[in-house]
Amino acid sequence: MRRIISWLVSLLPTGPPQPAETADRVTTDLLVDLGHAGLTRFLLDFGLDEVADSGSLRDRANAAARYMLRNPDAMTENRENISDAVVLRLLEDATRNVTNNAGFNFDLFRARHPDIQHALDRDGYTVEGGNRRTLAAA
């Protein structure tokens, strides 16, 4: 999970992207896609509102990502690791966006979220029926 988090947070634009920066880019891209109001609600849900309280969408998303990378043991008020909880929520949102009355559409998930799929593949996970599973359990 930690590798997915560091992979899901490398959006910081500093030269050509390194493999580990892909995570940052994916995380911040997904957070930016929420828009200002959505990002504010998301940050409030995880107690990150004061960490990323000003600036552009990208600045706020980057601040939240930096906080999670610098504080890998930070917990939510529900005693969950913040980084894990954020990644799982983003994954849930991504899978929900490709699920309709016919069910979860894995091909559409891969097409819309190739960076997420790459991170999952690399770290030994897959999305089956809209739920994250280890490849051994799939």
N, C-alpha and C positions, 0 to 999 in steps of 0.2 A: 504494500500500500504506500509506503514511504517513497518508493521510486515513482509511482504514479503521481504522487503529489509534487515531487520535484520536477517531474516531466510536465505536469499540468500547471506549471507556474512560470515559465521562462520567456515571457513576452517583453522583457526589458530590451528595448532596441539599442544594442551596443555591438555594432559590427555584425558579421555574418553569424547566423545562429549556430550554436553548438548543439549536439544531440540532447544534452541535459536541459537545454533551454526550451525545448519543445513543450515540456509540461507547463512551464510558466506561460508560454504563449497561449496554449489551449485554455488554461484556467482563466487568464485575464481576458481572452477573447470571449469566452462564455459569460464572464461577469459583465463585460462591456455590452454584450448583446441584450442584457436585461434592461438597459436604459437607466436613467438616473433614479427614477422612482423604484424600479425593480431592484436595482443594486442597493439602494438604501434599505429596502425591506429585507433583502438577503443578508446584508451586513448586520442589521439589527437582530435577525434570527440567531446569529452566531456570536453576538457581542463584539463585533468588529467595527461598529459604527464610529467609535472614537479614533480608531487606527486609520481610517480612511474617510475622514469627514469633510475634506475639501479638495477642490481641483476638478479637472476634467474626468470623464468616465474612466479613461485609460489611467490617469494618475491615481484615482481611487482604487481601481482594480489592482494596479501594480503595488500600491501600499498594502493592501490586504494580502496579496501574494507574498510580498517581502516579510510581512509579519509572520505568516505561517511558516516560511522557511527559517526564519531566525528564532522561532519559538516552537520547535517541533513537539514539545510536551504540553503546550497550552491546551486547556480543557474548556468545553462549553459549560454552561450552568447545569447541564444534565450529566456532567462527568464523562463526556465523550471527547476524544481527541478532536480538536477543532479542524485540523487538516483533513483527517479521515472523514469527518462529518461533512465538510464542504465538498470534498471530492465525490462522496456518495450522493449528496444532493444534486450536484451538477450532472452526475451520471444518470440519476433518476429522471431529471428534467430532460436530458438528451433522449432517453429511451421513451419517455412519455410523448415527446414530440414526433415520434415515428410509430406511434401505436394508435390504431383506430378501431372501429367496430370489428374488423377482421382479425385484430390482434397485432402483436409486435412484428414489425417489418425489418428483419435483420439486414437485408440488402439496402434498404433506404437508410438505416442507421449507419452502415459502412460508407455509403455515398455522402451523407451529410456530415459525418463526424470521422473522417479518416484518421485524424490525429489521435482521437480518443481510442479508436480501434487499434491503431498501431501501439499505443501505450499498453492497452490491455493485452494484446498479443505478446508483446515483449516481456511483460511481467507475469505471464502465465494465467491470464484470465480471458474470459469470453463473456458475451452477453447472450443469454439463452432465454427466450420468452420474455425479454425485457428485464431480466435479473442477472446481476453479475455472478459468475460462477468461476471456480478455478477450472483450468483445462482438464485436470485429472477427474473432476466431478462431472464434467460435461459429457 
